[in-house]
């Protein structure tokens, strides 16, 4: 079973991005969804023959710190394969971002990837005043409201979905692998879902994915987030090159608000 880019990739491409124009009022959201101390954990299940197998775990932690004397949220995402499958394909990924507490723009992004025999270390510093991103590969022009792949998740948790109609696209832009990616979320409304943690009222959408190692491009992935002020990712489902993956939220601590979307625990 190939676990390459299965753990954190599922999360870091769960949110879409498209070019933002100067008149787009989505730029400049304030944080009202999360706070320092929050921890959310997930289980990743892999299906290739009609049976879902526990393939790995992911966790996301928020701390409040200072970077260059500026207050920031330091978000860390960790992804690991199930130790039972390490002999087949070992995954130990770590992603970090430092986000301005007022604007939710990232100042610094760090990625350490260990996937089988593949290793990658990357860092990016964002200069939003001069619209530049400097990585360990060079300096690149960026547009306003640029996010990295991890800060995007927390930025998008602050979307006010009540402003959008079913089927409408919500734009973002993101800097990853020294490129600006222009994709989007398509809002699909609300529904009641049952996960391995419990039953929730949820907001449903499909991201326009960047074509890569295991994902085809387009709107094949479906995401559900909690229909409350926390906007916690609850479930993600997507076909991949071989089989499919399902991700369920399995634990949380220190949410900013009561988990109002939880109808019934399992």
JOCORRA-V380838 format. One record per residue. N is the residue number from 1. RES is the residue in three letters. SS is DSSP state (H for helix, E for strand, L for the rest). PSI is psi in whole degrees, -180 to 180 (999 if undefined). Layout:
n->{N	N}
res->{RES	RES}
ss->{SS	SS}
psi->{PSI	PSI}
This chain:
n->{1	2	3	4	5	6	7	8	9	10	11	12	13	14	15	16	17	18	19	20	21	22	23	24	25	26	27	28	29	30	31	32	33	34	35	36	37	38	39	40	41	42	43	44	45	46	47	48	49	50	51	52	53	54	55	56	57	58	59	60	61	62	63	64	65	66	67	68	69	70	71	72	73	74	75	76	77	78	79	80	81	82	83	84	85	86	87	88	89	90	91	92	93	94	95	96	97	98	99	100	101	102	103	104	105	106	107	108	109	110	111	112	113	114	115	116	117	118	119	120	121	122	123	124	125	126	127	128	129	130	131	132	133	134	135	136	137	138	139	140	141	142	143	144	145	146	147	148	149	150	151	152	153	154	155	156	157	158	159	160	161	162	163	164	165	166	167	168	169	170	171	172	173	174	175	176	177	178	179	180	181	182	183	184	185	186	187	188	189	190	191	192	193	194	195	196	197	198	199	200	201	202	203	204	205	206	207	208	209	210	211	212	213	214	215	216	217	218	219	220	221	222	223	224	225	226	227	228	229	230	231	232	233	234	235	236	237	238	239	240	241	242	243	244	245	246	247	248	249	250	251	252	253	254	255	256	257	258	259	260	261	262	263	264	265	266}
res->{UNK	UNK	UNK	UNK	UNK	UNK	UNK	UNK	UNK	UNK	UNK	UNK	UNK	UNK	UNK	UNK	UNK	UNK	UNK	UNK	UNK	UNK	UNK	UNK	UNK	UNK	UNK	UNK	UNK	UNK	UNK	UNK	UNK	UNK	UNK	UNK	UNK	UNK	UNK	UNK	UNK	UNK	UNK	UNK	UNK	UNK	UNK	UNK	UNK	UNK	UNK	UNK	UNK	UNK	UNK	UNK	UNK	UNK	UNK	UNK	UNK	UNK	UNK	UNK	UNK	UNK	UNK	UNK	UNK	UNK	UNK	UNK	UNK	UNK	UNK	UNK	UNK	UNK	UNK	UNK	UNK	UNK	UNK	UNK	UNK	UNK	UNK	UNK	UNK	UNK	UNK	UNK	UNK	UNK	UNK	UNK	UNK	UNK	UNK	UNK	UNK	UNK	UNK	UNK	UNK	UNK	UNK	UNK	UNK	UNK	UNK	UNK	UNK	UNK	UNK	UNK	UNK	UNK	UNK	UNK	UNK	UNK	UNK	UNK	UNK	UNK	UNK	UNK	UNK	UNK	UNK	UNK	UNK	UNK	UNK	UNK	UNK	UNK	UNK	UNK	UNK	UNK	UNK	UNK	UNK	UNK	UNK	UNK	UNK	UNK	UNK	UNK	UNK	UNK	UNK	UNK	UNK	UNK	UNK	UNK	UNK	UNK	UNK	UNK	UNK	UNK	UNK	UNK	UNK	UNK	UNK	UNK	UNK	UNK	UNK	UNK	UNK	UNK	UNK	UNK	UNK	UNK	UNK	UNK	UNK	UNK	UNK	UNK	UNK	UNK	UNK	UNK	UNK	UNK	UNK	UNK	UNK	UNK	UNK	UNK	UNK	UNK	UNK	UNK	UNK	UNK	UNK	UNK	UNK	UNK	UNK	UNK	UNK	UNK	UNK	UNK	UNK	UNK	UNK	UNK	UNK	UNK	UNK	UNK	UNK	UNK	UNK	UNK	UNK	UNK	UNK	UNK	UNK	UNK	UNK	UNK	UNK	UNK	UNK	UNK	UNK	UNK	UNK	UNK	UNK	UNK	UNK	UNK	UNK	UNK	UNK	UNK	UNK	UNK	UNK	UNK	UNK	UNK	UNK	UNK	UNK	UNK	UNK	UNK	UNK	UNK}
ss->{L	L	L	L	L	L	L	H	H	H	H	H	L	L	L	L	L	L	L	L	L	L	L	L	L	L	L	L	L	L	L	L	L	L	L	L	L	L	E	E	E	E	E	E	E	E	E	L	L	L	L	E	E	E	E	E	E	E	E	E	E	E	E	E	E	E	E	L	L	E	E	E	E	E	E	E	E	E	E	E	E	L	H	H	H	L	L	L	L	L	E	E	E	E	E	E	E	E	E	E	L	L	L	L	L	E	E	E	E	E	E	E	E	E	E	L	L	E	E	E	E	E	E	E	E	E	E	L	L	L	L	E	E	E	E	L	L	E	E	E	E	L	L	L	L	L	E	L	L	L	H	H	H	H	H	H	L	L	L	L	H	H	H	L	L	L	L	L	E	E	E	L	L	E	E	E	L	L	E	E	E	L	L	E	E	E	E	E	E	E	E	E	E	E	L	L	L	E	E	E	E	E	E	E	E	E	E	L	E	L	L	L	L	L	L	L	L	E	L	L	L	E	E	E	E	E	L	L	L	L	L	L	E	E	E	E	E	E	E	L	L	L	L	E	E	E	E	E	E	E	E	E	E	L	L	L	L	L	L	L	L	E	E	E	E	L}
psi->{123	115	5	123	29	-30	-84	-29	-37	-40	-42	-7	14	-17	138	169	138	160	135	129	169	-24	1	117	4	-22	130	34	148	150	122	11	-28	167	168	142	-13	136	128	133	152	155	138	125	138	135	122	-22	30	3	126	128	139	102	-26	-178	159	148	150	127	138	127	155	126	-170	139	118	42	17	137	132	155	124	107	130	128	127	137	131	144	156	128	-27	-23	5	-32	-21	-52	109	128	127	92	145	125	139	146	148	114	132	129	-23	-44	-16	18	141	142	-34	140	136	136	126	117	128	106	102	-126	3	135	141	131	130	142	150	131	132	127	92	-25	-35	9	53	147	127	121	-178	5	-17	-170	137	146	142	161	175	154	22	138	160	179	-25	-43	-28	-38	-45	-33	-46	-17	-13	9	135	94	-17	-14	-6	150	155	131	-11	147	142	120	149	170	151	143	121	137	41	28	153	125	131	97	-165	168	138	114	131	7	-156	152	165	127	153	119	-180	-13	-37	-168	136	151	134	154	134	138	166	126	146	108	152	128	131	-150	-47	-14	138	153	161	-163	57	-23	143	136	140	130	156	135	63	-176	-17	-30	50	132	127	-42	144	133	139	140	150	-175	-44	112	-149	166	150	134	130	138	130	-5	157	155	145	44	153	-33	164	148	76	-20	-11	111	-44	130	154	999}
